[in-house]
Amino acid sequence: MSKVSLIIQREYLTRVKKRSFVVMTILGPILLASLFIIPIYLAQMQGGDAKKIGIFDDSGLYKPAFQDSESYNFVFMNENLDSAKKALPDSDLYGILYIPKTEVALPETAALYSANQPTLEVKSHLKSLMEKRLEKLKLRAEGIDQETLASINTDIKFSSIKLNKSGEEEKSYAEVATAVGFFGAIVIYFFIFMFGSQVMRGVIEEKTSRIIEVIISSVRPFQLMMGKIIGIAMVGLTQILLWVVLTFGIYMAFTTAFSDTIDFRQQQEMAMQSQQMTNKLGMNNGDNMQNQVNKAEINPRVNKVFDVIQSINFPLIIGSFIFFFLGGYLMYSALFAAIGSAVDNETDTQQFMLPITVPLILSIIVAQFVVQNPEGPLSFWLSIIPLTSPIIMMIRIPFGVPIFDMTLSVILLILGFIATTWLAGKIYRTGILMYGKKVDYKELWKWIRYRS
Amino acid sequence: MELLTAENVSKTYINHKALDDVSINVPEQSIFGLLGPNGAGKTTLIRIINQITAPDEGKVYLNGERLNQNHVARIGYLPEERGLYRKMKVGEQAMYLARLKNVPKQEAYNQLKSWFQKFEIFDWWDKKVEELSKGMQQKIQFVTTVLHRPRLLIFDEPFSGFDPINANLLKQEIMKIRDEGATVIFSTHNMASVEELCDHIALIHKARKILDGPMKEVKREYSTNIFTAHLKNVDAHLPSSLGNNFKLLEKHNKDDFLHVKIQIMDKTTSPNKLVQNLSDIGEIHSFNEVIPSMNDIFIKNVQQNQ
């Protein structure tokens, strides 16, 4: 077994066996999956105990607006408002809504009394109920019926279709491309920092624990550096792979586990509504219509999701993600290794970190402009220059990148990686044996020019 | 037969000359002491032999061959600045270091097991290095240095951090390894251990070699022809009755004895002559040559070359 592969093996195994790696591997997908799951779950949880709200409607116009629902129970009150207010803290009412009577116009003011600070949601819910009712009354006053209104309401379904060179049509979703690009770019940014600084810390560890001289009496410094870089790259790929698999697994498990309850709830709601319809026929025609419209829209929505998913070129995106992650990582981690070799402890790394962090942070800042104009000169140049290309190219790829740009970027990234590795190797082999010396850029330059 | 030869080796770092035309010959199956004050260039020479750095000028031969990467497996190096991966388990780490020296997996394990048992550290196989005492870590380090049975061993201050008992154990192991056929280069400031162990020495000062040779010859060269004697019942006057060739350096009475320190002034006069003369003066109870210690030789040479 060659020495480099022994080093790779050690670097890989010691990291993968660490508790922090296992924790990150498990926590990562849970956090990621919870991004999808928690909103769904919260939607399911909504309701609980229905809030009981007393209504004092002096105007007498709003009664039909307040229908009991899962989350709200409405109690109409006629007695004295002041005594009701006094009794409020001890009663089971969440609050009292008072709508005063107005003489001339329709009443547009109301007051909500409650024992505790009412939540924003309660306020906006009550407000929207009143607004809907008031709109309906106004429409009726103008002589416009519900059907006319529904026919006036417009929702333009806009789909953009991209023509590729061979004349085939491709549906394109700019929003999706943006999201996918940003996601890939941020993950690459994050991983370059995370695994790059692992390389740096590894080098510093070897230096401060003074094992370095023992090791390089067996292997060449360059072999040790490359072994470390490759070993940690494999840790990174392992982590990504596990995250993808676990996130997907958790998401799948969740959706199958909850699909039954979702269906059940929908059925329940439907049953309840039809019951309400028979009970209070004629009173909430509009609401019911809206419900039916919603249900009719579910199928097209599902279709659209599939459409969107199909519009993403997964093999291209995953392939280029892996390439640009590896390329960017290899290039930057060589620099991280050089920094690690030049200092005695982590606190001294600051001055050398700046030139590395600037292009990375710049890429993330510029990313929003690239998204707006993925074909522009800024996007072109930054996606060609190796220091920024791993992040910027990732943003451009979902929008489609000309073969020429892509090839140039790939070649330059490979050259950039070879160049930084060569440079880093020179700093590294001198730096690892240098102790107790404050190193500056002038010193590094001497090391680069110095032959071993 | 020389195992290692360095010919006219020079090395200049960015700001200073670390080695200036240094040549050494390390005979096979010997313990070679590489001596010199701090910053003299010893570590640079050792790093060149280990191919950690390359010399600017000069050549190094191992067993008659120009030094190359294949020799790495035949050299064992215990640096002065040494350490282990703190978070790694002892056994795993020792296996790793052995395999970096091209020892096959199974053999590495068998060898390690017997060494660990000898040093009574086998129970620590699955412990992390950071849980071990410093002396324990030094033992592990020593084992990993010698495990691959190198032809040439280089120890830089091997006894630092060892208690006297373990230092002794180590000394015996080093001599045993030499007796089994290996050659040892031994760099230290501890002159007592040099006297005890070394067959040959080289003294480096300010990047130059200022003294080398077999230990016995070096000592003979620096012998000062000074003798001490204890006499009883002295009735003559010193120094008048000693004779021309002898110089009395010191005399004092203690208990019933007269202690004297006398130098023979010309090389041709035998110490026997001195004994004769002394026996005329009084009863001789002891007679010893004052042999210069390595410590004296070291200090004398370094000061002469300031």
HADDOCK unambig.tbl for C-alpha pairs under 7 A between the chains (distance, minus, plus):
assign (segid A and resid 3 and name CA) (segid B and resid 100 and name CA) 5.90 0.50 0.50
assign (segid A and resid 209 and name CA) (segid B and resid 83 and name CA) 5.28 0.50 0.50
assign (segid A and resid 209 and name CA) (segid B and resid 84 and name CA) 6.25 0.50 0.50
assign (segid A and resid 209 and name CA) (segid B and resid 85 and name CA) 6.58 0.50 0.50
assign (segid A and resid 210 and name CA) (segid B and resid 81 and name CA) 5.93 0.50 0.50
assign (segid A and resid 210 and name CA) (segid B and resid 82 and name CA) 5.01 0.50 0.50
assign (segid A and resid 210 and name CA) (segid B and resid 83 and name CA) 4.64 0.50 0.50
assign (segid A and resid 211 and name CA) (segid B and resid 82 and name CA) 5.62 0.50 0.50
assign (segid A and resid 211 and name CA) (segid B and resid 83 and name CA) 4.45 0.50 0.50
assign (segid A and resid 211 and name CA) (segid B and resid 84 and name CA) 5.05 0.50 0.50
assign (segid A and resid 211 and name CA) (segid B and resid 85 and name CA) 6.73 0.50 0.50
assign (segid A and resid 213 and name CA) (segid B and resid 79 and name CA) 6.81 0.50 0.50
assign (segid A and resid 214 and name CA) (segid B and resid 77 and name CA) 6.91 0.50 0.50
assign (segid A and resid 214 and name CA) (segid B and resid 78 and name CA) 6.97 0.50 0.50
assign (segid A and resid 214 and name CA) (segid B and resid 79 and name CA) 6.78 0.50 0.50
assign (segid A and resid 214 and name CA) (segid B and resid 82 and name CA) 6.97 0.50 0.50
assign (segid A and resid 216 and name CA) (segid B and resid 52 and name CA) 6.49 0.50 0.50
assign (segid A and resid 217 and name CA) (segid B and resid 50 and name CA) 5.65 0.50 0.50
assign (segid A and resid 217 and name CA) (segid B and resid 51 and name CA) 6.95 0.50 0.50
assign (segid A and resid 217 and name CA) (segid B and resid 52 and name CA) 6.09 0.50 0.50
assign (segid A and resid 217 and name CA) (segid B and resid 72 and name CA) 6.95 0.50 0.50
assign (segid A and resid 218 and name CA) (segid B and resid 72 and name CA) 5.84 0.50 0.50
assign (segid A and resid 218 and name CA) (segid B and resid 100 and name CA) 6.11 0.50 0.50
assign (segid A and resid 218 and name CA) (segid B and resid 101 and name CA) 5.97 0.50 0.50
assign (segid A and resid 452 and name CA) (segid B and resid 53 and name CA) 5.90 0.50 0.50
assign (segid A and resid 452 and name CA) (segid B and resid 54 and name CA) 5.96 0.50 0.50
